[in-house]
Amino acid sequence: MKRIALFPGSFDPFTNGHYDVVLRGANLFDEVVVAIGNNSSKQRYIPVDRMFEVMTRLFEGQPNIRVTTFKGLTAEYAREIGAQFLLRGLRNTTDFEYENTIAQANRHVNHDLESVFLITSPHLAAISSSIIREIHRFGGNVDEFIPFRFSEIADSVG
């Protein structure tokens, strides 16, 4: 049976930390599906379609990584695509507390879904999408924190 891991997130924007987790996950699973979702409690900075385009180009040539978008419950989407694993990155204990709660809820919705946590590489642990957005909002260069040039999506930033 093919081992499929779902790596969901709003990826607003997709960071070097996210990229690191995906690449490491691709060594553990037969396929990693990077799924851009809409978090109903957040207003997006970068439209989903632009982030999808950039991320799809980023993973070109890596046959066991694909990028999708989804709406609705993560656990239901995992079932829909046949993913048995939910891949998540942890930067710190605060992330663990949050992700542990989410993992329990996902397991309630989809009993066959196993959450797998990877500890973020230490040199990437201090950066988050929200920090990147804040730096960019005030004119700072964020290219060292993301695996693409921000100018690729700058025209669509809200």
N, C-alpha and C positions, 0 to 999 in steps of 0.2 A: 504494500500500500504506500502510495506517495505521501510523504510527510510535508504538509502544507502549513506554513505559519502566516498568520495575518498580523501585520504591523500597522495598526490604525492610529490616526491622529489628525489634528487640524492642520499641522505643518504650516504654520502661518508666521514665519517661513520655516521651511525645512532646513535644519541646522547641520553642522558638521557632527554633532552628537547623534542626531537621527541617522545620518549617513553611516557613521561608525557602527551603530546597532544593526542596521540593515546588512552591511557587508559581513559582519560577524555572524549574523543569523543565517546568511546565505551559505555559510560553511557548515551549519548545523542541520539545516532542513533542505529538502529537495526543491522546495519553492518558497519564496517569501513574496507575499502580496502586500505591497505598501498601499494602504487605502486612506485616501484623503476624505475625511468626514466633515460635516458641518456641526460644530458644537453650538447648540441652541442658546447657550449662556454667554457666547462670545460674539462680538462683531468682528468680522474678518478685516485684516489689513491688506491682504493680497487675495484677489479673487481665486476661487478654487480652480477655474479653468486655466488661469495663468500658471498656478503652482503645478497643476497636472502636466502642462506642456513642458515646463522646465525639468520636472522630476523624471518624466518619461525619457527625455533626451539624456539626462544624467545616467540612467541605467541601460541605455542602448548597449547592445553587445554583451549583456549579462543575462543569459537565457533563463536563469532560475529566479530572476527578480522581475516583477511586473508592477505597474502602478495603476490603480483604479480609483474611482470615487464612489462614495456610497452615502445613503441617507438612512436614518433609522438606527436601530439598536445594533451595536457592534457584534454581539453574540449571535444575533439572527443573520447578520451578513456573513459571519464566519460559517454558519451552517449552510447558507446559500452557495458559497464557493467551495465547500468541502474542506475548510481549514479545521484541523484538529488542535492547533496551537495558537495562542495569542502571544505574540512577542512584544515585550515592553522593556524599555530601558529605565534604569534607576540611577539618579544622580546622587541621592542622599536619603536620609531616613524619612524626611517629609514626603518624598516621592513614594517610598515604600508604604507608608501609612495610607496614602491616597490610592495607590495601585492595588493594595491588598483588599481594600473595600470594593473597588471596581471588579477585581477578580472574583470575589465572592458573588457579587450580583450577576456577573457574566455566567458563572457556573450554575447559578440558579436558573437562568434563562436557557442555557445550552449545557446540559450535563456532560456532553462529550468534549467540551472545550477546556483545554489545560493551559493555564497561563505560565509562561516562561519568562523569567526576568534576567536581563543581562546588566551587570554593573557598568555604568558609563566609564569609558577610559578616563583616567584622572585629569589629563590635560584638557578635557572637554566638559568636565562636570560643572563648571561655573557658569556656563552659557545656557540661556533659555531663549525660546522664541520671543517671549515678552521683553527680555532685555534687548534683544536685537531690534525689535520694533521701536523701542524707546530711543536707542542710540540713533537709528535711522531718522526718526521723527525730528530730531534736533540736529540733523545735518551730518552726523558722524558716518564714517566709512565702516561698513559691516562685512565687507567681503572676506575678511579673515575668519569669520564665524560661520560661513555658509559654503557649500560645495559648488557654487556657481557665482557669477557676477551679479550683484544686485541690479545693475543696469539692465539686465535681461528682463526684469519685471517691473522696473521703476515706473514706466508709463501707466501701469495699471494699479499702482498703490493708492489706497483710499485713505 
